[in-house]
Amino acid sequence: MRERITIELGRRDLLVVAGLPGAGKSTMLAHAADGLTVLDSDQVRARLSALLPAALPYRYYRPVVHVWQRIRVIRAALSRGPVVVHEPSTRATTRAWLVSLGLATRRPVRMLWLDVTAEQAIRGQRSRGRVLHPRTFQRHVRRAARMREALLADQVPAGWHSAQVITRSAADTTALAAA
């Protein structure tokens, strides 16, 4: 049995759990400690899908999910306590937005990157029943490759307080807790 890893968050930390879609971010965050504010866009998606006609494809309301999620992140960053955000963070503009939010709210922005292969991520997508369009997924893979390379070279992205890389199997034994 693998040793349990606990990542302790400071009282103002903004932790971004990042990685390819299907890497296991939502699964890992389902085990976060009680009392942590955990924001996953799947929470928004579930709320909206319950209100909308079942036949309406997600692609039609995906922009609303993304905007609503960003509003939730801003509101949480303005409140007290550590905040944990589920975000692929493969896009540089998203990472820059998170750094700007951290600066504006005086929160150290930390990254926890779930390092998986594209094949592992596809299996994760299939297991949750939501597979990205191949072209969309390949864009994520290309952008993630650059981020992964920098992180594995111990390069913390500009503006980030810290960055840590863990494997999918390590994510199964990793817990998040408020310090």
NORUR-V312766 format. One record per helix or strand of 3 or more residues. SS is the DSSP state (H for helix, E for strand). FROM is the first residue (numbers start at 0). TO is the last residue. If there is no record, write none. Layout:
BEGIN
SS;FROM;TO
SS;FROM;TO
END
This chain:
BEGIN
E;4;8
E;13;17
H;24;28
E;36;38
H;40;50
H;57;76
E;82;85
H;91;104
E;108;114
H;117;127
H;133;151
E;161;166
H;167;170
E;173;177
END
